[in-house]
């Protein structure tokens, strides 16, 4: 085909922002944004928090139909792309109904799916996950049912703890089961983990760390129990698994693109064929200044940053300067904000008073600030994020 036509597969945060950024960077061809879900792109972070508590079951829409039309972006909602064929001029994609779209430029923003439990009884109708709006609506309906009083959450990561706080706010009895010895063990400093645990205990969450779920047991009466490795059980009317996510790489793998485990991308967000770009939760980034270990990131910030870089690459313009990765979570009354990624061996110091409920952990390597993790401390987060971007020095005890 002679006319330029960009196809973005995946209409989440990364896909939408990539389509928008193509226009911002001067791409003059057609822009198609294909998403498997019906409806407009929406915000996913509220699904584990505000959405469950709100009176309305409507999602928070990212962009209106009018906005997309004004930018010349065609939304193909409800079109699940299942196959892509490449040729010298671009290629062709087909959805589950067999309908085809030709393209000259291809971007993959296929996201990730919930990691499923791998244990006996995991297929029980009492077991739920949270990744998209359909999942969230089912959880929301279950949480409002008088038959659901006890909820067991497997996984003490961000999603699991956000859900625990929301469900206790709805008056549910919640037990969190975490295999590690603390919650958020791989994500934050242990002092923050302990602070979060204390806050959850104050909300009457039954927090059990260092336990291993080995089976989900359903009885003929309809009761459900989670069997633990020590032989004890946790009774629940609903079991929610929040044990991480798996990047969706089916299309990338069919094209022969390198995946490990996400779609491997370079600093321009180009995949291994040097022509397809990828962005968001589906990717595996290379090592870089702000991500020295090449850790796969799942956040709105990462999705937007990668989308802008990938769009610039497709449009043939200089990509924007990479920014410091940052992330936030709200767990009940705790607003946790993090910027930067502390490398092994970094020194961590407390700033502020943890007993006040507002404090930060500041990480530095030699005299250089490399990361901040802030609890209800937005000013220090903002200052720290800017300082990390500049490569500023910081002394122990000095305000970031």
N, C-alpha and C positions, 0 to 999 in steps of 0.2 A: 504494500500500500504506500502511496506517496504522501498523503497528509499525515502530519504528526498527531498521534493519539496516545495519551498516557492512560494506562490502566492501573489503578491502585486497588489491590485485593485486600480487603479488611477495612471496615468503616468504623473502627474504634478511635481512640484519641490519636494514635500515631497515624492511621490512615487518613483521617479527616485533616489533620494538621499538614500532612504531606501534600494532600491535594490543594489546600489553601496556599501552601508555600510555593508550589509550582507556579501559581499565578503571581505571587509576590515577587518571584525571581524572573518573571517575564516569559514563562512558557506560553506560547501562543496557540498551540494545538488544542484538541479536545481533551478534557480531563474526565475520566469515568471513575467513580468511587463505588466499588462493589462490596456489599455487606450481606452476610447470611441472614441477619435479623431484619424483620420488618420494622419500618419506622425510621425516625431521624437518629443520628448518632447522639449518644447520651453519656453523662458522667458516670463512671463506674465506682469511684471511691465512696459515694454516699450509700451504696447498696448495702454495706455492712454496718451502717450507722443511721444517719438521718432518715433514709428511706424506710427502714423498718419501724421507726417511731412516728412517722408523719401520718396525718389523716388521709392524704391522697396517695394512691398507688402509682401515680404518674412519675416517670423519671425526670431528671433535670437534663433538658436537651442542650446540647453543645451549640448547635447552629440551626437556624430556622430554614424552611424551604426557600424563603425569599432571599436569605443571605447566600445560600448555595447557588441559586439562580443568578444572583447579581455577580457572582465570581465565575460564572460559566462552568460550574461543576455539576455533572449529571450524577445523581445518586441512584444507584441500582440496588435499592434495598430489597431484601428478601431473595437475593440471588446468591446461592451458595456455589461458589466456583469450585469445581471438582477436578478439572484438568486444564493444563496449559501446555501448548505446543510452541516451541521456538523455531524461528527460521531467520534467514539473513536480514530480513526487513523488520523483524519484530516478533510477531507470533499471533496466536489465537487462544482465547480462553473460553471454556464452556462451563455452564452451570449445571445443576442437577437435573434440569429439564431438557438439556441438550442445546439450549440457546447459546449462540457463539458471539464473541466480540473480538475484533481484530485490534492490535495495538502495535505501536512502534517503540514505546517505552513502558517498562514494567517495574512496579514497586510492590513488594510483599510486606503487608502489615497484618499478618494473620493471627497475631496474638498468641495466647496460651490457653490451655484447658486445665481444669482442676486435676491435680494428681489424685487418682482413686485409691482407696484402701485396698491393700493386697492381703486380705485375711478372710477366713471362713465367715460367711454371713454378710459380707460387704454389700451384697446385692439386696439386702433387706429393704423393704419400702420405708422403713423408719430412718434410713441413712440418706442424708441430703448433703449437697455441696453448694458453694456460692461462687459463681463466676460471671453470670450475666443477669439480665433483667428477669428472664423466666425463672431462674433459680431464686432470685430475690423475692419475687411475688409469691412463690410457693412457700418460702420461709416466712414471709410476712403473714400469709394466711394461716399457716400452722401456729405461729406465735400468738395469733388472736383467737385460737380455738381453746375453749375451756377444757378440752380433752388433753391438751399439751401443757403439763405443769412442770415436768422435769426434762431438762435438756442436757445431754452430754456432748461436749465439744472435744473432738480429738485433734490436738494441735494447739500449742501455746505460742504461735507466731502472731503477726499483726492481725490477720483476718480473724483468727480464733478469739483473740482477746477483744477486738472491737465488737464481735458478735456477743461475747459474754457480757460486756457492759450494756449493750443494747437490750439483750434478753432479760437481764436483771431489772432494767428500767421498766420493762413490761410486766414485771412481777413474777418472772419465772425462776425456778430453782435450777441453778446452773452448776455443772461440774466440768472443769477443764482438765483434760488428761494430756500430759506432756512427757515425752520420753526423756528429754534432757533434764538436768537437775535444776534449771531455772527457766523461766519463760524468756522469750526473745533471745535465747542464748547465743545465736549466731549473728545477731543484728546489732546489739547495743552493749555498752559497758555493764558489767555485773551490778554496779551500784544502781543503775537505772532499772535493771531487771528486778532488783529487790524492791525498789520504790513502787514499781508497777504492781508487783505481787501484793504489797501492803495495801494499795488502793483497791485492788480486786477483793481482797479479804474483807475490807471494810464495806464492800458492797454485798457481802455474804456469798461470794463465789467460792465454791468448794474446789480449791486449787490443788491438784495432785501432780507433782513433778517427779521424774525418775520412775515412771510407770510405763509399762508396755502393753497396749491393747493387743490381744491375740485372736479375738473372735467377737462377732456380734450374734447374740442368741435371741431368737424370737420364740415366744411360747404360743401355744394354741389360743390362749386367752387374749393375745394381742400385746402383752407386755414385752419389752425389749430390755436386754441386759448387755453391757459391754464387759466381756471377760478379760481380766488382766493377767499378766504373766505370773503373778504370785498366787493366782487362784481365786482372788476376790472378784466381785462383780460390782458394776455400777448400773443401777436401774434408771431407765429413761423412757420417756414417751417419744423423744425425737433425738437422733444422733446426727450431729453436723461434723463433717470431716473438713478440716482446714489444714492440710499437710503439704501445701505448696502447689506449684503449677508446672505443667510440662509444655514447652514451646510447640506450637503447631507448625510442623515442618513438612507435612505431606507433599505439598506442591513443590517446595524447594527441593526435596529429595527426588521427586519425579523428574526435575530438570537437571539432576546431577550436581546440585550445589552442595558445597561442603556444609555439614551440620555437626555441631559438637558442644552441647546438645542442640542449641539454637542455630539459626542460620549464621554462619561465620561471616562477619563483615569487617572491612578495614576502616581506616579513619575517615573515609568518604562515604561510609555505609554502603559500599559496593560489595556484593556477594562474590563468590569465587569465580564466576564466569566473567567478571569485570564489566558487566553490562546491566545486570539486575541490581536494584537497590532494595534494602530491607530495613525496617525500623520497628522499634517497640519491643514488646515482650517476647516476640518470636526470635530475637537475635542473640548472637553470642559475639560480643565486641572483642577487639584486640586489646592488648595492654596499651595503656596510654598514660599521660601525665596525671590525670585526675582519676584514673582507674588502673593503678599499677599492676593489679593481679588479673585484670581482664575478667572481672566478675560480671555475670549476667544480671542486669538490673531490671526491676519491674517497678516503674513509677511513672506518674504523669510527666514529671520533669524529663526523664530519660526518653519517653515516647516523643515529646515535643522536640527535644534537642536532636535526636536522631532523625526525626521527620524533616526538620529544616535542613540538616546536612544532606540527607538523601535527595530532597527536592532540588537543592542547589546543584548536586551532582548530575541529576537527570536534565536539569535546565542548562547545564554547561557553564555555570558561573562559579566563582570562588565560594567555597562553603564558608559559613560563619564560624567564628572561633568557638571551639568547644568550651562549655561552661562547667563549673563545679557541679557534680551530681548532688541533688538534694531530695529529701523525702520527708513526708509528714504522716502522722497518724493521730487519731483522736480515740482514746480509750477511756470512756466515761468522762471524768473531769480532767484528765491528763491530755495535754496537747504536746506531742513529742515531735520535734523538728530536728533533722539531721542534715549536715552538709559535709561533703568530703568523705573519703574512705581511709580510715586509719590503717597504715601498713603494719606488718609485723614488727614488733620492737618499738613502736611509738609510745611515748610517755603520756600518761593520762592524768590530768589534774582536775579537781572539783573547783568550780567557781559558783558562788552562791551558797545558800544554806538549804540542803535537802529537806530539813525538818519544816521549812516554810512552804514546801511544795513547789518552789521555783528555783531551779539550779541547772547547771550545765557541766558536762564533761568535755574538757578541751584537750585535744590530742596534738602533740607536736613531735617532730623529729628534729633532733638537735635544737635549733632555735626557731624553726619554721612551723607555723600553724598548718596542720594538714587535715583536721576534721573537728567538728563540734557536734555534740549530741545534747539537745536542750529540752528540758522539761518545763513547760509553762514559762519559758524565758525567751520571748520573741525578739527582744532587742539584742540580746547576745547572739542569737541565731543569725539575725540580719547582718550584724557587724562581722561575725565570724565568717559567714559565707562570702562577703565582700573581701575580707582579708585573705582567705584561701585563694580566691580568684586572682588576687594581685601577687600572691606568693609572699605575703608579709610575714615578718618575724613576730614571735610572741614569747614572752618570758613566763615561767610558771607563776601563777597568781595574777598575771596581767589580764585585764579585761579584754576579751577578744574583740 
